Amino acid sequence: MCPKYESAAELLGKKWTGLIIRVLLGGPKRFKEIKEQIPDMSDKMLTDRMKELEAIHIVKRTVYPEMPVRIEYELTDRGHDLEPVILSIQDWGEKWM
Amino acid sequence: MCPKYESAAELLGKKWTGLIIRVLLGGPKRFKEIKEQIPDMSDKMLTDRMKELEAIHIVKRTVYPEMPVRIEYELTDRGHDLEPVILSIQDWGEKWM
């Protein structure tokens, strides 16, 4: 259990990460659309978190060469698989915190 | 979701916490018995974590007035309810990390 559990749990415990993943469980989103759903988070924070999530292949960033350029963020399979984890943490938090 | 999710996820992301809870899902244990199952963790770390978990009512500490005194740690209901959370994090970690 040890190192894998802890890497995963540490990731999910970072501020905003759970919420960002939750927003993206609703489908691909642009930066602005994510921000709209998490208004208290700064642009810099969202940028940082998205880079982290991209680096560990939980989020995929796609650039559509339109005019103006459109950039969308979506969960990878690995990211989608976090749904039961996030829901179980949320259930527990709502019941007990 | 926000603050409750994050408090819960932050708790579970602390080093050793998931593992300690997992050991205690097996039933009440003495300090030594927990240590035996997590040999890489220092005594001080286990002491600190147990105090934290006691403070937030996830672990209950019972002193049995025997000779010598016996002290046991067990999960509260709130702690037991973490089982599906820990299992889901572990499943995800094993599949994807």
N, CA and C atoms of all chains as a GROMACS GRO file, in nm:
protein
  582
    1MET      N    1   0.081  -0.122   0.000
    1MET     CA    2   0.000   0.000   0.000
    1MET      C    3   0.085   0.128   0.000
    2CYS      N    4   0.187   0.128   0.080
    2CYS     CA    5   0.250   0.252   0.126
    2CYS      C    6   0.280   0.360   0.021
    3PRO      N    7   0.381   0.344  -0.063
    3PRO     CA    8   0.418   0.463  -0.142
    3PRO      C    9   0.311   0.504  -0.243
    4LYS      N   10   0.242   0.408  -0.304
    4LYS     CA   11   0.141   0.443  -0.403
    4LYS      C   12   0.021   0.511  -0.340
    5TYR      N   13  -0.023   0.455  -0.227
    5TYR     CA   14  -0.133   0.519  -0.156
    5TYR      C   15  -0.095   0.662  -0.124
    6GLU      N   16   0.025   0.679  -0.071
    6GLU     CA   17   0.060   0.813  -0.024
    6GLU      C   18   0.077   0.914  -0.135
    7SER      N   19   0.132   0.871  -0.246
    7SER     CA   20   0.141   0.966  -0.358
    7SER      C   21   0.001   1.009  -0.401
    8ALA      N   22  -0.089   0.911  -0.410
    8ALA     CA   23  -0.225   0.942  -0.454
    8ALA      C   24  -0.296   1.032  -0.353
    9ALA      N   25  -0.284   0.998  -0.225
    9ALA     CA   26  -0.356   1.074  -0.123
    9ALA      C   27  -0.298   1.216  -0.111
   10GLU      N   28  -0.168   1.227  -0.129
   10GLU     CA   29  -0.105   1.359  -0.119
   10GLU      C   30  -0.154   1.449  -0.233
   11LEU      N   31  -0.160   1.390  -0.349
   11LEU     CA   32  -0.212   1.462  -0.466
   11LEU      C   33  -0.353   1.515  -0.440
   12LEU      N   34  -0.439   1.429  -0.389
   12LEU     CA   35  -0.579   1.466  -0.370
   12LEU      C   36  -0.597   1.565  -0.255
   13GLY      N   37  -0.496   1.573  -0.167
   13GLY     CA   38  -0.506   1.662  -0.053
   13GLY      C   39  -0.460   1.804  -0.084
   14LYS      N   40  -0.404   1.826  -0.202
   14LYS     CA   41  -0.358   1.962  -0.237
   14LYS      C   42  -0.477   2.054  -0.259
   15LYS      N   43  -0.459   2.174  -0.210
   15LYS     CA   44  -0.569   2.271  -0.219
   15LYS      C   45  -0.616   2.288  -0.364
   16TRP      N   46  -0.745   2.283  -0.385
   16TRP     CA   47  -0.815   2.303  -0.513
   16TRP      C   48  -0.813   2.181  -0.606
   17THR      N   49  -0.721   2.089  -0.585
   17THR     CA   50  -0.708   1.979  -0.681
   17THR      C   51  -0.836   1.898  -0.693
   18GLY      N   52  -0.894   1.863  -0.579
   18GLY     CA   53  -1.018   1.784  -0.582
   18GLY      C   54  -1.129   1.858  -0.655
   19LEU      N   55  -1.136   1.986  -0.629
   19LEU     CA   56  -1.241   2.066  -0.689
   19LEU      C   57  -1.221   2.079  -0.841
   20ILE      N   58  -1.098   2.098  -0.883
   20ILE     CA   59  -1.069   2.108  -1.027
   20ILE      C   60  -1.106   1.977  -1.096
   21ILE      N   61  -1.066   1.865  -1.037
   21ILE     CA   62  -1.098   1.736  -1.098
   21ILE      C   63  -1.249   1.718  -1.105
   22ARG      N   64  -1.315   1.759  -0.999
   22ARG     CA   65  -1.460   1.748  -0.997
   22ARG      C   66  -1.527   1.828  -1.107
   23VAL      N   67  -1.478   1.947  -1.130
   23VAL     CA   68  -1.533   2.029  -1.239
   23VAL      C   69  -1.510   1.958  -1.373
   24LEU      N   70  -1.390   1.902  -1.389
   24LEU     CA   71  -1.357   1.836  -1.517
   24LEU      C   72  -1.428   1.702  -1.536
   25LEU      N   73  -1.479   1.644  -1.428
   25LEU     CA   74  -1.561   1.523  -1.444
   25LEU      C   75  -1.686   1.556  -1.525
   26GLY      N   76  -1.723   1.682  -1.531
   26GLY     CA   77  -1.837   1.726  -1.612
   26GLY      C   78  -1.807   1.738  -1.761
   27GLY      N   79  -1.682   1.709  -1.800
   27GLY     CA   80  -1.646   1.716  -1.942
   27GLY      C   81  -1.536   1.819  -1.965
   28PRO      N   82  -1.483   1.825  -2.090
   28PRO     CA   83  -1.375   1.918  -2.122
   28PRO      C   84  -1.417   2.063  -2.095
   29LYS      N   85  -1.322   2.141  -2.049
   29LYS     CA   86  -1.353   2.280  -2.014
   29LYS      C   87  -1.238   2.370  -2.056
   30ARG      N   88  -1.271   2.495  -2.086
   30ARG     CA   89  -1.168   2.596  -2.107
   30ARG      C   90  -1.129   2.655  -1.971
   31PHE      N   91  -1.012   2.718  -1.969
   31PHE     CA   92  -0.960   2.779  -1.846
   31PHE      C   93  -1.067   2.865  -1.778
   32LYS      N   94  -1.128   2.952  -1.857
   32LYS     CA   95  -1.230   3.043  -1.804
   32LYS      C   96  -1.349   2.970  -1.743
   33GLU      N   97  -1.388   2.861  -1.805
   33GLU     CA   98  -1.504   2.785  -1.756
   33GLU      C   99  -1.473   2.720  -1.621
   34ILE      N  100  -1.349   2.676  -1.605
   34ILE     CA  101  -1.310   2.617  -1.476
   34ILE      C  102  -1.311   2.728  -1.370
   35LYS      N  103  -1.250   2.839  -1.403
   35LYS     CA  104  -1.247   2.954  -1.313
   35LYS      C  105  -1.387   2.996  -1.267
   36GLU      N  106  -1.479   2.998  -1.361
   36GLU     CA  107  -1.616   3.040  -1.327
   36GLU      C  108  -1.678   2.951  -1.220
   37GLN      N  109  -1.640   2.822  -1.223
   37GLN     CA  110  -1.697   2.731  -1.125
   37GLN      C  111  -1.621   2.732  -0.992
   38ILE      N  112  -1.502   2.790  -0.992
   38ILE     CA  113  -1.424   2.798  -0.867
   38ILE      C  114  -1.376   2.944  -0.853
   39PRO      N  115  -1.468   3.035  -0.829
   39PRO     CA  116  -1.434   3.178  -0.832
   39PRO      C  117  -1.331   3.220  -0.727
   40ASP      N  118  -1.320   3.148  -0.616
   40ASP     CA  119  -1.225   3.191  -0.512
   40ASP      C  120  -1.079   3.159  -0.544
   41MET      N  121  -1.057   3.079  -0.646
   41MET     CA  122  -0.921   3.038  -0.680
   41MET      C  123  -0.859   3.141  -0.774
   42SER      N  124  -0.733   3.178  -0.748
   42SER     CA  125  -0.668   3.277  -0.836
   42SER      C  126  -0.629   3.212  -0.969
   43ASP      N  127  -0.608   3.298  -1.070
   43ASP     CA  128  -0.561   3.249  -1.200
   43ASP      C  129  -0.429   3.175  -1.186
   44LYS      N  130  -0.339   3.231  -1.104
   44LYS     CA  131  -0.207   3.169  -1.090
   44LYS      C  132  -0.220   3.029  -1.030
   45MET      N  133  -0.306   3.018  -0.930
   45MET     CA  134  -0.326   2.888  -0.865
   45MET      C  135  -0.381   2.786  -0.965
   46LEU      N  136  -0.480   2.828  -1.041
   46LEU     CA  137  -0.536   2.734  -1.140
   46LEU      C  138  -0.431   2.695  -1.244
   47THR      N  139  -0.353   2.793  -1.288
   47THR     CA  140  -0.246   2.762  -1.384
   47THR      C  141  -0.149   2.660  -1.325
   48ASP      N  142  -0.106   2.684  -1.201
   48ASP     CA  143  -0.011   2.592  -1.136
   48ASP      C  144  -0.069   2.452  -1.122
   49ARG      N  145  -0.191   2.444  -1.075
   49ARG     CA  146  -0.254   2.313  -1.053
   49ARG      C  147  -0.272   2.239  -1.186
   50MET      N  148  -0.310   2.312  -1.290
   50MET     CA  149  -0.330   2.246  -1.418
   50MET      C  150  -0.198   2.190  -1.471
   51LYS      N  151  -0.090   2.266  -1.450
   51LYS     CA  152   0.041   2.218  -1.494
   51LYS      C  153   0.080   2.090  -1.419
   52GLU      N  154   0.055   2.091  -1.289
   52GLU     CA  155   0.084   1.970  -1.209
   52GLU      C  156   0.002   1.851  -1.258
   53LEU      N  157  -0.127   1.876  -1.278
   53LEU     CA  158  -0.216   1.766  -1.318
   53LEU      C  159  -0.183   1.717  -1.459
   54GLU      N  160  -0.136   1.807  -1.542
   54GLU     CA  161  -0.093   1.767  -1.676
   54GLU      C  162   0.036   1.684  -1.667
   55ALA      N  163   0.128   1.727  -1.581
   55ALA     CA  164   0.257   1.659  -1.568
   55ALA      C  165   0.239   1.514  -1.522
   56ILE      N  166   0.138   1.489  -1.442
   56ILE     CA  167   0.118   1.352  -1.394
   56ILE      C  168   0.006   1.282  -1.472
   57HIS      N  169  -0.026   1.337  -1.586
   57HIS     CA  170  -0.119   1.272  -1.681
   57HIS      C  171  -0.258   1.246  -1.624
   58ILE      N  172  -0.304   1.342  -1.547
   58ILE     CA  173  -0.442   1.334  -1.499
   58ILE      C  174  -0.529   1.426  -1.584
   59VAL      N  175  -0.467   1.531  -1.632
   59VAL     CA  176  -0.537   1.624  -1.721
   59VAL      C  177  -0.463   1.632  -1.854
   60LYS      N  178  -0.540   1.640  -1.960
   60LYS     CA  179  -0.482   1.656  -2.094
   60LYS      C  180  -0.522   1.794  -2.147
   61ARG      N  181  -0.426   1.863  -2.203
   61ARG     CA  182  -0.450   1.997  -2.257
   61ARG      C  183  -0.446   1.987  -2.407
   62THR      N  184  -0.551   2.034  -2.472
   62THR     CA  185  -0.556   2.029  -2.617
   62THR      C  186  -0.569   2.170  -2.673
   63VAL      N  187  -0.483   2.201  -2.770
   63VAL     CA  188  -0.488   2.331  -2.836
   63VAL      C  189  -0.555   2.315  -2.972
   64TYR      N  190  -0.665   2.384  -2.991
   64TYR     CA  191  -0.735   2.382  -3.119
   64TYR      C  192  -0.691   2.504  -3.200
   65PRO      N  193  -0.629   2.480  -3.315
   65PRO     CA  194  -0.572   2.592  -3.392
   65PRO      C  195  -0.680   2.671  -3.465
   66GLU      N  196  -0.766   2.733  -3.386
   66GLU     CA  197  -0.869   2.818  -3.445
   66GLU      C  198  -0.824   2.963  -3.432
   67MET      N  199  -0.910   3.052  -3.466
   67MET     CA  200  -0.877   3.194  -3.455
   67MET      C  201  -0.990   3.263  -3.382
   68PRO      N  202  -0.974   3.303  -3.253
   68PRO     CA  203  -0.852   3.285  -3.173
   68PRO      C  204  -0.836   3.140  -3.126
   69VAL      N  205  -0.714   3.106  -3.090
   69VAL     CA  206  -0.682   2.969  -3.045
   69VAL      C  207  -0.774   2.928  -2.930
   70ARG      N  208  -0.820   2.803  -2.935
   70ARG     CA  209  -0.904   2.752  -2.825
   70ARG      C  210  -0.824   2.643  -2.751
   71ILE      N  211  -0.820   2.654  -2.620
   71ILE     CA  212  -0.746   2.554  -2.540
   71ILE      C  213  -0.843   2.487  -2.444
   72GLU      N  214  -0.847   2.356  -2.450
   72GLU     CA  215  -0.937   2.284  -2.360
   72GLU      C  216  -0.862   2.187  -2.272
   73TYR      N  217  -0.916   2.172  -2.152
   73TYR     CA  218  -0.859   2.078  -2.055
   73TYR      C  219  -0.959   1.967  -2.032
   74GLU      N  220  -0.910   1.844  -2.032
   74GLU     CA  221  -1.001   1.734  -2.001
   74GLU      C  222  -0.928   1.628  -1.921
   75LEU      N  223  -1.004   1.546  -1.852
   75LEU     CA  224  -0.943   1.438  -1.776
   75LEU      C  225  -0.897   1.326  -1.870
   76THR      N  226  -0.783   1.268  -1.839
   76THR     CA  227  -0.741   1.144  -1.905
   76THR      C  228  -0.818   1.027  -1.842
   77ASP      N  229  -0.794   0.906  -1.888
   77ASP     CA  230  -0.857   0.788  -1.825
   77ASP      C  231  -0.817   0.779  -1.678
   78ARG      N  232  -0.690   0.804  -1.656
   78ARG     CA  233  -0.638   0.805  -1.520
   78ARG      C  234  -0.710   0.908  -1.432
   79GLY      N  235  -0.740   1.022  -1.490
   79GLY     CA  236  -0.812   1.125  -1.418
   79GLY      C  237  -0.957   1.086  -1.392
   80HIS      N  238  -1.022   1.032  -1.496
   80HIS     CA  239  -1.162   0.990  -1.481
   80HIS      C  240  -1.178   0.885  -1.372
   81ASP      N  241  -1.079   0.799  -1.361
   81ASP     CA  242  -1.084   0.694  -1.259
   81ASP      C  243  -1.080   0.749  -1.116
   82LEU      N  244  -1.052   0.876  -1.102
   82LEU     CA  245  -1.053   0.936  -0.967
   82LEU      C  246  -1.194   0.965  -0.918
   83GLU      N  247  -1.292   0.949  -1.005
   83GLU     CA  248  -1.429   0.984  -0.963
   83GLU      C  249  -1.474   0.914  -0.834
   84PRO      N  250  -1.463   0.780  -0.825
   84PRO     CA  251  -1.507   0.716  -0.699
   84PRO      C  252  -1.426   0.762  -0.578
   85VAL      N  253  -1.300   0.794  -0.599
   85VAL     CA  254  -1.217   0.839  -0.488
   85VAL      C  255  -1.269   0.974  -0.437
   86ILE      N  256  -1.289   1.064  -0.529
   86ILE     CA  257  -1.334   1.199  -0.490
   86ILE      C  258  -1.472   1.194  -0.427
   87LEU      N  259  -1.559   1.111  -0.483
   87LEU     CA  260  -1.693   1.100  -0.424
   87LEU      C  261  -1.686   1.040  -0.284
   88SER      N  262  -1.599   0.942  -0.263
   88SER     CA  263  -1.594   0.880  -0.130
   88SER      C  264  -1.535   0.977  -0.027
   89ILE      N  265  -1.437   1.055  -0.067
   89ILE     CA  266  -1.381   1.155   0.026
   89ILE      C  267  -1.488   1.259   0.060
   90GLN      N  268  -1.559   1.299  -0.045
   90GLN     CA  269  -1.663   1.400  -0.025
   90GLN      C  270  -1.775   1.350   0.067
   91ASP      N  271  -1.818   1.227   0.044
   91ASP     CA  272  -1.923   1.168   0.129
   91ASP      C  273  -1.878   1.168   0.275
   92TRP      N  274  -1.757   1.122   0.296
   92TRP     CA  275  -1.706   1.115   0.433
   92TRP      C  276  -1.698   1.256   0.493
   93GLY      N  277  -1.644   1.350   0.416
   93GLY     CA  278  -1.631   1.487   0.465
   93GLY      C  279  -1.767   1.546   0.502
   94GLU      N  280  -1.866   1.520   0.418
   94GLU     CA  281  -1.999   1.576   0.446
   94GLU      C  282  -2.063   1.514   0.569
   95LYS      N  283  -2.036   1.387   0.588
   95LYS     CA  284  -2.096   1.320   0.704
   95LYS      C  285  -2.025   1.358   0.834
   96TRP      N  286  -1.893   1.374   0.828
   96TRP     CA  287  -1.817   1.377   0.953
   96TRP      C  288  -1.739   1.504   0.982
   97MET      N  289  -1.719   1.591   0.884
   97MET     CA  290  -1.635   1.708   0.912
   97MET      C  291  -1.720   1.827   0.960
   98MET      N  292  -1.894   2.128  -0.160
   98MET     CA  293  -1.783   2.032  -0.150
   98MET      C  294  -1.662   2.094  -0.079
   99CYS      N  295  -1.631   2.215  -0.114
   99CYS     CA  296  -1.497   2.270  -0.093
   99CYS      C  297  -1.432   2.247   0.044
  100PRO      N  298  -1.472   2.316   0.148
  100PRO     CA  299  -1.388   2.308   0.269
  100PRO      C  300  -1.389   2.169   0.334
  101LYS      N  301  -1.503   2.102   0.332
  101LYS     CA  302  -1.509   1.970   0.394
  101LYS      C  303  -1.428   1.867   0.317
  102TYR      N  304  -1.441   1.871   0.186
  102TYR     CA  305  -1.360   1.781   0.104
  102TYR      C  306  -1.214   1.803   0.137
  103GLU      N  307  -1.175   1.930   0.138
  103GLU     CA  308  -1.032   1.958   0.151
  103GLU      C  309  -0.976   1.921   0.287
  104SER      N  310  -1.053   1.944   0.392
  104SER     CA  311  -1.004   1.902   0.523
  104SER      C  312  -0.985   1.751   0.526
  105ALA      N  313  -1.082   1.679   0.469
  105ALA     CA  314  -1.074   1.533   0.469
  105ALA      C  315  -0.957   1.485   0.385
  106ALA      N  316  -0.942   1.542   0.265
  106ALA     CA  317  -0.837   1.496   0.176
  106ALA      C  318  -0.699   1.531   0.230
  107GLU      N  319  -0.690   1.645   0.296
  107GLU     CA  320  -0.561   1.688   0.352
  107GLU      C  321  -0.520   1.590   0.464
  108LEU      N  322  -0.616   1.556   0.545
  108LEU     CA  323  -0.592   1.459   0.652
  108LEU      C  324  -0.538   1.327   0.596
  109LEU      N  325  -0.604   1.277   0.493
  109LEU     CA  326  -0.567   1.147   0.438
  109LEU      C  327  -0.435   1.151   0.363
  110GLY      N  328  -0.393   1.272   0.324
  110GLY     CA  329  -0.269   1.285   0.250
  110GLY      C  330  -0.146   1.296   0.339
  111LYS      N  331  -0.166   1.306   0.470
  111LYS     CA  332  -0.050   1.317   0.559
  111LYS      C  333   0.024   1.185   0.567
  112LYS      N  334   0.155   1.198   0.567
  112LYS     CA  335   0.238   1.077   0.568
  112LYS      C  336   0.201   0.985   0.684
  113TRP      N  337   0.183   0.859   0.656
  113TRP     CA  338   0.154   0.749   0.750
  113TRP      C  339   0.007   0.740   0.793
  114THR      N  340  -0.067   0.848   0.777
  114THR     CA  341  -0.204   0.846   0.831
  114THR      C  342  -0.289   0.735   0.768
  115GLY      N  343  -0.283   0.722   0.637
  115GLY     CA  344  -0.362   0.619   0.570
  115GLY      C  345  -0.324   0.480   0.619
  116LEU      N  346  -0.194   0.463   0.635
  116LEU     CA  347  -0.144   0.332   0.676
  116LEU      C  348  -0.186   0.300   0.821
  117ILE      N  349  -0.178   0.399   0.907
  117ILE     CA  350  -0.220   0.378   1.047
  117ILE      C  351  -0.368   0.341   1.053
  118ILE      N  352  -0.450   0.416   0.979
  118ILE     CA  353  -0.594   0.387   0.980
  118ILE      C  354  -0.618   0.247   0.926
  119ARG      N  355  -0.544   0.212   0.823
  119ARG     CA  356  -0.559   0.080   0.766
  119ARG      C  357  -0.526  -0.031   0.866
  120VAL      N  358  -0.421  -0.012   0.940
  120VAL     CA  359  -0.386  -0.111   1.044
  120VAL      C  360  -0.499  -0.120   1.147
  121LEU      N  361  -0.553  -0.006   1.185
  121LEU     CA  362  -0.658  -0.006   1.288
  121LEU      C  363  -0.793  -0.056   1.236
  122LEU      N  364  -0.810  -0.061   1.105
  122LEU     CA  365  -0.932  -0.124   1.051
  122LEU      C  366  -0.935  -0.272   1.089
  123GLY      N  367  -0.820  -0.327   1.121
  123GLY     CA  368  -0.812  -0.467   1.165
  123GLY      C  369  -0.853  -0.488   1.311
  124GLY      N  370  -0.889  -0.380   1.380
  124GLY     CA  371  -0.932  -0.393   1.520
  124GLY      C  372  -0.841  -0.313   1.613
  125PRO      N  373  -0.877  -0.305   1.742
  125PRO     CA  374  -0.798  -0.229   1.840
  125PRO      C  375  -0.655  -0.282   1.847
  126LYS      N  376  -0.561  -0.191   1.865
  126LYS     CA  377  -0.420  -0.231   1.869
  126LYS      C  378  -0.347  -0.151   1.976
  127ARG      N  379  -0.243  -0.211   2.030
  127ARG     CA  380  -0.152  -0.138   2.119
  127ARG      C  381  -0.048  -0.068   2.033
  128PHE      N  382   0.017   0.033   2.092
  128PHE     CA  383   0.119   0.110   2.021
  128PHE      C  384   0.220   0.019   1.951
  129LYS      N  385   0.271  -0.076   2.027
  129LYS     CA  386   0.371  -0.169   1.974
  129LYS      C  387   0.320  -0.249   1.855
  130GLU      N  388   0.194  -0.288   1.861
  130GLU     CA  389   0.138  -0.368   1.751
  130GLU      C  390   0.125  -0.287   1.623
  131ILE      N  391   0.094  -0.158   1.639
  131ILE     CA  392   0.087  -0.072   1.521
  131ILE      C  393   0.227  -0.056   1.462
  132LYS      N  394   0.322  -0.027   1.550
  132LYS     CA  395   0.462  -0.012   1.508
  132LYS      C  396   0.513  -0.135   1.432
  133GLU      N  397   0.478  -0.252   1.482
  133GLU     CA  398   0.525  -0.375   1.417
  133GLU      C  399   0.477  -0.385   1.273
  134GLN      N  400   0.358  -0.330   1.247
  134GLN     CA  401   0.305  -0.338   1.111
  134GLN      C  402   0.356  -0.225   1.022
  135ILE      N  403   0.415  -0.122   1.084
  135ILE     CA  404   0.469  -0.011   1.005
  135ILE      C  405   0.612   0.016   1.055
  136PRO      N  406   0.702  -0.077   1.030
  136PRO     CA  407   0.836  -0.068   1.092
  136PRO      C  408   0.916   0.055   1.050
  137ASP      N  409   0.889   0.112   0.933
  137ASP     CA  410   0.969   0.227   0.889
  137ASP      C  411   0.933   0.358   0.958
  138MET      N  412   0.822   0.358   1.031
  138MET     CA  413   0.778   0.481   1.095
  138MET      C  414   0.842   0.493   1.234
  139SER      N  415   0.891   0.612   1.267
  139SER     CA  416   0.954   0.630   1.400
  139SER      C  417   0.848   0.634   1.510
  140ASP      N  418   0.893   0.608   1.632
  140ASP     CA  419   0.802   0.617   1.747
  140ASP      C  420   0.742   0.756   1.759
  141LYS      N  421   0.827   0.858   1.738
  141LYS     CA  422   0.780   0.995   1.752
  141LYS      C  423   0.670   1.025   1.649
  142MET      N  424   0.693   0.978   1.527
  142MET     CA  425   0.593   1.001   1.421
  142MET      C  426   0.461   0.934   1.457
  143LEU      N  427   0.469   0.810   1.502
  143LEU     CA  428   0.345   0.741   1.538
  143LEU      C  429   0.275   0.813   1.654
  144THR      N  430   0.353   0.856   1.752
  144THR     CA  431   0.294   0.930   1.865
  144THR      C  432   0.222   1.056   1.814
  145ASP      N  433   0.291   1.130   1.728
  145ASP     CA  434   0.231   1.255   1.676
  145ASP      C  435   0.103   1.227   1.598
  146ARG      N  436   0.110   1.129   1.512
  146ARG     CA  437  -0.007   1.098   1.428
  146ARG      C  438  -0.125   1.051   1.514
  147MET      N  439  -0.096   0.970   1.615
  147MET     CA  440  -0.204   0.921   1.700
  147MET      C  441  -0.270   1.036   1.775
  148LYS      N  442  -0.188   1.132   1.820
  148LYS     CA  443  -0.244   1.249   1.888
  148LYS      C  444  -0.335   1.329   1.795
  149GLU      N  445  -0.289   1.346   1.672
  149GLU     CA  446  -0.372   1.418   1.574
  149GLU      C  447  -0.503   1.345   1.549
  150LEU      N  448  -0.492   1.215   1.529
  150LEU     CA  449  -0.612   1.136   1.497
  150LEU      C  450  -0.708   1.129   1.616
  151GLU      N  451  -0.651   1.132   1.736
  151GLU     CA  452  -0.734   1.136   1.856
  151GLU      C  453  -0.805   1.272   1.866
  152ALA      N  454  -0.730   1.378   1.837
  152ALA     CA  455  -0.785   1.514   1.850
  152ALA      C  456  -0.904   1.535   1.756
  153ILE      N  457  -0.902   1.470   1.641
  153ILE     CA  458  -1.014   1.489   1.548
  153ILE      C  459  -1.111   1.371   1.554
  154HIS      N  460  -1.101   1.294   1.662
  154HIS     CA  461  -1.199   1.188   1.691
  154HIS      C  462  -1.208   1.080   1.583
  155ILE      N  463  -1.092   1.048   1.529
  155ILE     CA  464  -1.088   0.935   1.436
  155ILE      C  465  -1.036   0.812   1.509
  156VAL      N  466  -0.951   0.837   1.608
  156VAL     CA  467  -0.899   0.728   1.690
  156VAL      C  468  -0.937   0.754   1.836
  157LYS      N  469  -0.971   0.647   1.904
  157LYS     CA  470  -1.001   0.656   2.047
  157LYS      C  471  -0.892   0.579   2.124
  158ARG      N  472  -0.845   0.641   2.231
  158ARG     CA  473  -0.738   0.579   2.313
  158ARG      C  474  -0.801   0.536   2.444
  159THR      N  475  -0.786   0.409   2.477
  159THR     CA  476  -0.842   0.359   2.602
  159THR      C  477  -0.731   0.306   2.691
  160VAL      N  478  -0.733   0.350   2.816
  160VAL     CA  479  -0.635   0.304   2.914
  160VAL      C  480  -0.701   0.200   3.004
  161TYR      N  481  -0.647   0.080   3.003
  161TYR     CA  482  -0.699  -0.025   3.091
  161TYR      C  483  -0.613  -0.030   3.217
  162PRO      N  484  -0.674  -0.005   3.333
  162PRO     CA  485  -0.595   0.005   3.456
  162PRO      C  486  -0.550  -0.131   3.508
  163GLU      N  487  -0.467  -0.195   3.427
  163GLU     CA  488  -0.411  -0.324   3.469
  163GLU      C  489  -0.270  -0.300   3.521
  164MET      N  490  -0.201  -0.406   3.549
  164MET     CA  491  -0.064  -0.393   3.596
  164MET      C  492   0.023  -0.487   3.514
  165PRO      N  493   0.107  -0.435   3.420
  165PRO     CA  494   0.123  -0.293   3.386
  165PRO      C  495   0.004  -0.240   3.305
  166VAL      N  496  -0.012  -0.110   3.307
  166VAL     CA  497  -0.122  -0.045   3.234
  166VAL      C  498  -0.122  -0.087   3.087
  167ARG      N  499  -0.243  -0.111   3.035
  167ARG     CA  500  -0.254  -0.147   2.892
  167ARG      C  501  -0.326  -0.032   2.822
  168ILE      N  502  -0.268   0.014   2.711
  168ILE     CA  503  -0.330   0.124   2.636
  168ILE      C  504  -0.362   0.074   2.495
  169GLU      N  505  -0.487   0.089   2.457
  169GLU     CA  506  -0.525   0.045   2.322
  169GLU      C  507  -0.581   0.160   2.240
  170TYR      N  508  -0.555   0.150   2.110
  170TYR     CA  509  -0.605   0.250   2.016
  170TYR      C  510  -0.705   0.180   1.924
  171GLU      N  511  -0.818   0.247   1.902
  171GLU     CA  512  -0.913   0.189   1.807
  171GLU      C  513  -0.981   0.299   1.729
  172LEU      N  514  -1.036   0.264   1.615
  172LEU     CA  515  -1.108   0.362   1.535
  172LEU      C  516  -1.244   0.393   1.597
  173THR      N  517  -1.283   0.518   1.592
  173THR     CA  518  -1.421   0.556   1.626
  173THR      C  519  -1.510   0.521   1.504
  174ASP      N  520  -1.639   0.548   1.515
  174ASP     CA  521  -1.728   0.528   1.399
  174ASP      C  522  -1.682   0.614   1.281
  175ARG      N  523  -1.648   0.736   1.315
  175ARG     CA  524  -1.596   0.828   1.214
  175ARG      C  525  -1.471   0.773   1.146
  176GLY      N  526  -1.387   0.708   1.222
  176GLY     CA  527  -1.267   0.648   1.166
  176GLY      C  528  -1.299   0.526   1.080
  177HIS      N  529  -1.389   0.441   1.130
  177HIS     CA  530  -1.428   0.322   1.054
  177HIS      C  531  -1.488   0.359   0.918
  178ASP      N  532  -1.560   0.468   0.917
  178ASP     CA  533  -1.623   0.512   0.792
  178ASP      C  534  -1.521   0.553   0.685
  179LEU      N  535  -1.395   0.564   0.724
  179LEU     CA  536  -1.292   0.596   0.624
  179LEU      C  537  -1.252   0.476   0.539
  180GLU      N  538  -1.300   0.358   0.576
  180GLU     CA  539  -1.259   0.238   0.503
  180GLU      C  540  -1.280   0.249   0.350
  181PRO      N  541  -1.403   0.283   0.304
  181PRO     CA  542  -1.418   0.291   0.158
  181PRO      C  543  -1.330   0.399   0.094
  182VAL      N  544  -1.303   0.504   0.168
  182VAL     CA  545  -1.219   0.611   0.115
  182VAL      C  546  -1.077   0.558   0.094
  183ILE      N  547  -1.025   0.494   0.197
  183ILE     CA  548  -0.888   0.444   0.189
  183ILE      C  549  -0.874   0.337   0.082
  184LEU      N  550  -0.975   0.250   0.075
  184LEU     CA  551  -0.969   0.146  -0.029
  184LEU      C  552  -0.975   0.207  -0.168
  185SER      N  553  -1.056   0.310  -0.187
  185SER     CA  554  -1.066   0.367  -0.322
  185SER      C  555  -0.937   0.440  -0.361
  186ILE      N  556  -0.875   0.506  -0.265
  186ILE     CA  557  -0.747   0.573  -0.295
  186ILE      C  558  -0.641   0.467  -0.330
  187GLN      N  559  -0.644   0.360  -0.250
  187GLN     CA  560  -0.545   0.254  -0.272
  187GLN      C  561  -0.564   0.187  -0.409
  188ASP      N  562  -0.689   0.158  -0.443
  188ASP     CA  563  -0.717   0.098  -0.575
  188ASP      C  564  -0.664   0.186  -0.687
  189TRP      N  565  -0.695   0.312  -0.675
  189TRP     CA  566  -0.651   0.405  -0.780
  189TRP      C  567  -0.498   0.410  -0.786
  190GLY      N  568  -0.435   0.420  -0.668
  190GLY     CA  569  -0.289   0.427  -0.662
  190GLY      C  570  -0.225   0.303  -0.724
  191GLU      N  571  -0.284   0.187  -0.694
  191GLU     CA  572  -0.227   0.064  -0.748
  191GLU      C  573  -0.244   0.054  -0.900
  192LYS      N  574  -0.354   0.105  -0.948
  192LYS     CA  575  -0.378   0.097  -1.092
  192LYS      C  576  -0.294   0.199  -1.169
  193TRP      N  577  -0.276   0.317  -1.113
  193TRP     CA  578  -0.226   0.428  -1.194
  193TRP      C  579  -0.095   0.489  -1.150
  194MET      N  580  -0.047   0.463  -1.029
  194MET     CA  581   0.076   0.533  -0.986
  194MET      C  582   0.200   0.449  -1.017
   0.00000   0.00000   0.00000
